[in-house]
Amino acid sequence: MHVLKSKSYWLSLSLMLSLAVMGMFYDILNSPERGFSVLNSPLDRIIPYVPSMSIPYLGWYPFVFGVLAYLCAKDRLTYYRVLLSMNICVWICYLIYFNFQTMVPRPELTGTGLGSSLLGWLYGQDRPYNCFPSIHALHSYLVMRAVLSVQSIRKQVKVFVAAGAALIILSTLMIKQHVIYDALGAVVLGECVFTIITGLSLHRRRRKESKWTEGIS
């Protein structure tokens, strides 16, 4: 609990505001004005349409920020790496949206339950563009990847985070907000950027250590 009382923790946590700033540009690109492509695959026609999966889809917000807050307390360096990776990936996504806009055809809304109501609200708030890669899948994968990379985190926590990320990624497909290619593109992009950021960070650390230990037997 002493970590939560630390000023440095809350200062580090405030860096998550960078994601909110990045999100301000999302709506500017979320339009068909530049033309669009549809990336449906045969697999997408097999995946069932389940309106109730809008619940875990919307759970993405507390999930991602909750895991980031946990990482900030547990492993500050990994927190910085994944947060930087997320910001870089979003910029790359925006470049793709600008140059290669895609659209996911949405089914007709049916049902009157909570899931259908939430999905109707979601469809009304978010137009069916800015799809490839999926930022929902991207952020879910990145926080999972970061947690799995920290050896000191308990196995139970890793399983919980992995299950949560998988559920959210599945939800993007089952409410027809995204297609398979959107999710796969997000995973590949996230893995590449996180691996590069981690590799550069470790290389810099080794160089710093060698500078101070050079000539010592």
C-alpha positions in Angstrom: 0.0 0.0 0.0 3.0 2.3 0.5 3.3 2.6 -3.3 -0.1 4.2 -3.5 1.1 6.9 -1.1 4.1 7.7 -3.3 4.1 11.0 -5.2 6.3 9.4 -7.9 3.6 6.7 -8.5 0.9 9.2 -9.1 3.2 11.3 -11.3 4.0 8.3 -13.4 0.4 7.3 -13.5 -0.5 10.7 -14.9 1.4 9.8 -18.0 -1.6 7.7 -19.0 -3.3 11.0 -19.9 -1.2 10.8 -23.1 -3.6 8.1 -24.3 -6.5 10.4 -23.7 -4.8 13.1 -25.7 -4.1 10.6 -28.5 -7.8 9.7 -28.5 -8.8 13.2 -29.4 -7.6 12.6 -32.9 -9.7 9.4 -33.3 -13.0 11.0 -34.4 -11.2 13.2 -37.0 -10.3 10.1 -38.9 -13.4 8.1 -38.3 -15.2 8.9 -41.6 -15.6 7.5 -45.1 -14.5 10.7 -46.8 -11.2 9.3 -48.0 -12.9 6.1 -49.4 -12.8 2.8 -47.6 -12.2 -1.0 -48.0 -14.0 -3.9 -46.5 -11.7 -6.7 -45.1 -14.2 -9.4 -44.4 -12.9 -13.0 -44.5 -14.8 -16.3 -44.6 -14.0 -16.8 -40.9 -15.8 -13.6 -40.0 -19.0 -15.1 -41.5 -18.6 -18.1 -39.2 -18.1 -16.0 -36.0 -21.5 -15.6 -34.3 -23.1 -12.2 -33.7 -23.6 -11.9 -29.9 -24.9 -8.5 -28.7 -24.2 -9.4 -25.1 -20.5 -9.3 -25.8 -20.8 -5.5 -25.9 -20.4 -5.8 -22.1 -16.8 -7.1 -22.1 -16.1 -4.8 -25.1 -17.0 -1.7 -23.0 -15.1 -3.3 -20.1 -12.0 -2.5 -22.1 -11.7 0.9 -20.5 -11.4 -0.1 -16.8 -9.4 -3.2 -17.9 -6.6 -1.4 -19.7 -6.3 1.4 -17.3 -6.5 -1.0 -14.3 -3.7 -3.2 -15.6 -1.6 -0.1 -16.4 -2.1 1.1 -12.9 -1.1 -2.3 -11.5 2.0 -2.4 -13.7 3.0 1.1 -12.6 3.0 -0.1 -9.0 4.6 -3.5 -9.8 7.2 -2.8 -12.4 7.7 0.9 -13.3 10.1 0.3 -16.2 7.7 -2.2 -17.9 4.9 0.3 -17.4 6.9 3.0 -19.2 7.8 0.6 -22.0 4.2 -0.5 -22.6 2.8 3.1 -22.3 5.4 4.3 -24.9 4.5 1.3 -27.1 0.8 2.1 -26.9 1.3 5.7 -28.0 3.6 4.8 -30.8 1.2 2.1 -32.0 -1.8 4.5 -32.0 0.2 7.0 -34.1 0.9 4.1 -36.6 -2.8 3.2 -36.5 -3.8 6.8 -37.3 -1.4 6.8 -40.3 -3.0 3.6 -41.5 -6.5 5.0 -41.0 -5.6 8.1 -43.0 -4.1 6.2 -45.9 -6.1 3.0 -45.8 -9.5 3.4 -44.2 -11.6 0.3 -43.7 -15.2 -0.3 -42.7 -17.0 -3.2 -41.0 -20.6 -3.8 -42.2 -22.9 -3.9 -39.1 -25.8 -6.3 -38.7 -29.3 -5.1 -37.9 -29.8 -4.7 -34.2 -32.2 -7.1 -32.6 -33.3 -7.9 -29.1 -34.2 -5.7 -26.1 -31.8 -6.9 -23.4 -28.9 -5.1 -21.8 -26.4 -6.3 -24.3 -28.5 -5.1 -27.3 -29.1 -1.7 -25.6 -25.4 -1.2 -24.9 -24.6 -2.3 -28.5 -27.1 0.2 -29.9 -25.5 2.9 -27.8 -22.0 1.9 -29.0 -23.0 1.8 -32.6 -24.4 5.3 -32.2 -21.2 6.6 -30.6 -18.6 5.0 -32.9 -19.0 4.9 -36.6 -17.9 1.7 -38.4 -14.6 3.0 -39.6 -11.0 3.2 -38.1 -11.1 -0.6 -38.0 -7.7 -1.9 -39.2 -5.8 -2.4 -36.9 -8.2 -2.5 -33.9 -7.1 -0.2 -31.1 -9.3 -2.2 -28.7 -7.4 -5.4 -29.6 -4.1 -3.5 -29.7 -4.2 -2.1 -26.2 -5.6 -5.3 -24.7 -2.8 -7.3 -26.3 -0.1 -4.9 -25.2 -1.1 -4.8 -21.5 -1.3 -8.6 -21.5 2.1 -8.8 -23.2 3.6 -6.5 -20.6 2.2 -8.4 -17.7 3.4 -11.7 -19.1 6.9 -10.3 -19.5 7.3 -9.5 -15.7 8.7 -12.5 -13.8 7.7 -11.1 -10.4 4.0 -11.0 -11.2 2.1 -14.0 -9.9 0.8 -16.7 -12.3 -2.8 -16.1 -11.2 -2.6 -12.4 -12.1 -1.1 -13.3 -15.5 -3.9 -15.8 -16.2 -6.6 -13.2 -15.2 -5.1 -10.5 -17.5 -4.6 -13.0 -20.4 -8.2 -14.1 -20.1 -9.5 -10.6 -19.9 -7.5 -9.5 -23.0 -8.7 -12.6 -24.9 -12.3 -11.9 -24.0 -12.1 -8.3 -25.1 -10.5 -9.2 -28.4 -13.1 -11.8 -29.0 -15.8 -9.3 -28.2 -14.7 -7.0 -31.0 -15.4 -9.8 -33.4 -18.6 -11.0 -31.9 -20.3 -7.7 -31.9 -19.1 -7.1 -35.5 -17.2 -4.0 -34.6 -14.0 -5.5 -36.1 -13.0 -8.4 -38.3 -10.2 -11.0 -38.0 -7.7 -9.0 -39.9 -8.2 -6.0 -37.6 -7.4 -8.1 -34.5 -4.4 -9.9 -36.2 -3.0 -6.6 -37.4 -3.3 -5.2 -33.9 -1.4 -8.2 -32.4 1.3 -8.1 -35.0 1.8 -4.3 -34.6 1.8 -4.4 -30.8 4.2 -7.3 -30.7 6.7 -5.6 -33.1 6.7 -2.2 -31.4 6.8 -3.7 -27.8 9.7 -6.0 -28.8 11.6 -3.1 -30.3 11.0 -0.8 -27.4 12.0 -3.5 -24.9 15.1 -4.4 -26.9 16.3 -0.8 -27.2 15.7 -0.3 -23.5 17.8 -3.4 -22.5 20.5 -2.4 -25.0 20.8 1.0 -23.4 20.9 -0.4 -19.9 23.7 -2.8 -20.9 25.7 0.1 -22.5 25.3 2.1 -19.3 26.4 -0.8 -17.1 29.4 -1.6 -19.3 30.5 2.1 -19.2 30.8 1.9 -15.4 32.2 -1.6 -15.2 34.7 -1.4 -18.0 38.2 -2.5 -16.9 36.9 -4.2 -13.7 37.8 -7.8 -13.4 
